[in-house]
């Protein structure tokens, strides 16, 4: 699940730039949003399992 933040952002960037005939490149905003989303998805995946620990023990 953590790769979703990276794959979606980079995939959309690459597809958009390729369709416009522009070269692929990393810009600071793209690096920021990719890192933010990857960390966000990581935290969500960890937190959703913490809540269900009691249910997993049953």
N, C-alpha and C positions, 0 to 999 in steps of 0.2 A: 504494500500500500504506500510505502514511503516514496517509491519511485514515481508515483502518479504526479506529484508536484513537479518533478523534473521532466518527465516524459511529456506531459501535457504542455507545459510552458515552452520547452525547447522545440517540441514538435510543431506547435502553432507558430512559433517564431520562424522556424525553418521553412515551413510550408508557405507562410505569407511572403517571406522574402524571396523564395524561389519562384513563386507565381508572379512576382513583380520584376523578376530578373535581377534582383539585388544579391550581393554576396552575403553569406551567413557571417555574423559577427556577434561577439559578446559585448554588451554595453553594461554599465553599472546598474541601470534599472532592471535589466533582465537577470543579472546575477543576484540582485537583491530579492526580487520576487520569487525566483527559483529556490533560493536558499530559504526564504520565509515559508513558502509552501511545503518544502520538504520537511522542515522542522515542525510545522503545523500538523502535517499528516502523521509524523512520528509521534508527537505528543498525543494526538487523538487516538492512535492505535494502542498506545500504552494505557491511557486513561480508561478507555472503554473496557479493557480487560481487568483493571483493578476493581471496578465496580462489581464485576461478576465472579470474583474469587469465591465468595460464599456459595454461590450456585454451582460452581465447578467442583466444590468439595462434596456435594450431595450425590 
